[in-house]
């Protein structure tokens, strides 16, 4: 079957994309407003871009109304954010941080999560996340207009935090110890426990 996106609704295109592009890593992004209010939200249109400089990209869609999400508002205002990697044990808390809360109400508190101070940026980290990437925004590329339009945020990683418990003896990240989860389509997520190697 073939699909012409020009003839589909935005929600139908979204449903196709999130079921076709799988699994997707989750950027659990913590930000802070200019007045110090904390925000935490998950995004699965997320990828590494390059290592010189170390750069990530996360796409933050507008609300169906066309309004900007709190995460984007905070990044635009401060230029800073933290990407926290989601392990399986925090998956339920991560989903709670996707709940719609009034601007300025903390998802950290809502989901019962502790914070840890960052090294170079103002937003705090999710204390219990095994890996946290402190970022400064390099560029925001607008793609489309209005409801569900994308805002591709490119951020340079200025500091890596990696928990000792997920490192091997030679200081490399062990994916089995991180036990990160990925996003599939609809309400589905996946574990990253089954792996294989190819030469």
N, C-alpha and C positions, 0 to 999 in steps of 0.2 A: 504494500500500500504506500502511496506517496502523499505527501502533505505540502500544500502551498501556504507558507506562513502568512502571506498577504491576505489569505481568505479565512484565517482563523482568528478567534478572539485572543486577546493577550493572555488570558488564563489558560486557554488551550495550548498556546505556544509554550508557556511556562511548564505545563504538565508534561509536554513532550520532552522539553530540555532536561528537566530534573530526573526523568526516567532514562534518558539516553546517555547523559553524561554522568557516569557512576563508576566507582564511588568518588565522592567529593570530600576533600579534607575540610575541616571546620575551623574557621578563624573565630575564636571566642574573643571579641574585642572589648577591651575596657578603655573608656575615655573619661574625661573630666570636663565639665563646663567651665567657662571663665570664672564663675563664682564658686567653683569647688565641688559642685554636685556630681556624683559618680553615676556612670552608666555602664552596663555590661550586656552585650547581645551577641548571638551567634550568626555567622554568615558562611554559606557554603559555596559561593562563587569566589573561590580563593585559590591562589597559586603562588609559588615562588617564581620570580622573574629572572633574576641573575644574581651572581655572587660578587661582582665587582662594579659598583658597590652592592652589598647584600640587600636585595630588594624583594618585596612581596607586593602582590596586587590583591585587593579585595573589592568586589563590586557590591555597592550598597544601593539597592533599588529604592525609588521613591515609594511612598505609600500609594495605594490606589487613588487617593484623593489628589495626588501630586505633591503633597507636603513631604518635606525631608524628614528622614528618620533621625532620632536623637543622636545616634552615633555619628552620622554625617555632619549634623549641626555642630557637634563638639569638635570634630576633626577640622572642620573649616575655621572654627573660632580659635583653636589652640595649636593646630598643626601637629598634634601628638596623639599616639594611641599605643596600646599593647596588644599583641596577638598572643592569646593563651591557647595552648594545645589541649584538647579535650580527651582525657583517658576514660575508659569504660566506667570506672567507678564514679565519675562526675557527670555521666550522660544525663541523668534525670535532672540534676541541678542546672545543667546547660539548657535543657528544654524549658525549665521554669523561667530562665532569663529572657526567653522569647515572648513572654506574656506582655500584653500591652499595659504599660504603666504611665501615669502622667509624667510629663517632662520634669526632671529633677528628682523623681522618686527612685531610690537606689535598687537596682536589681541584685546587688550584692546582699543587701538586707533581705529582700524578697525571697531569694533562694538559699539564704542561710550560709553564705560564703564569706570566708575571711579574706582580708586584703594583705598585701605585702608591699612595702615601698619600692619604687623603681629606682634605678641608678641614675639615669640621665633625663627621664621624662617625668612629667607630673602625674599622669594617671597611674594608679596602683595596679599591681598584678593580682591575679587570682592565686592566693597563697598556696592552695593545694594542687595547682596544675603542675605537671612535671616539667614543662618547657614553657618559657615566656620570652617573647621577642619584643623588645622596646623599639618603637618606630617613630620616625618623623616623616610627615607627609612631604613627598616630592612634587606630586602633581595630581590633580583630580580631572579626569576626562569625562565630560558629560556625553552620554550616548542616548539619544532620544529625548522626548519632552513629555511632561505630564505624568500621569499615573503609571507606576511600574517602570518608568525610565531608569536607566542605570547610571551610576556614578562610580567610575572605576578609580579607586584610590590607590596610588602607587606610594609605598612607604619604604624608606631606607631603614634597615635594621641597624640601630646604633648600640645595642647591647643584647647579648644572649644570656639567658638564665637557664641552666639545665640542672635538674636535681641529681645529686650524686647517685641516688638509688637507680637511676636509669642509664648509668654509664657502665661500659665494660672496663676491664682492667687497663686497657690502653686509651681510655678517655673518649671512646666513641659511643654515640647514642645507640642503645639496644632497643629495637622496635618492640621486641617481646616484653620488655620491662615498661615501656611507655604505655602499651596497650591502648593506643588511640582508637577512636571510633570515626567512621565516615558517614556521610549522608547519602541516602539513596533517594528513591522517589516517594512522594506522599509523606506518610508518617514513618517510613522505614529508615533504619540506620544499619550499619554493619560493623562488625569487629574486624580488626586487622591481624588476627592471630594466625591465620593460615597463610603461609608464604611458600614460594618456591624460587629457586635460582636458575638462571639460564646463562650460559656462556656465550 
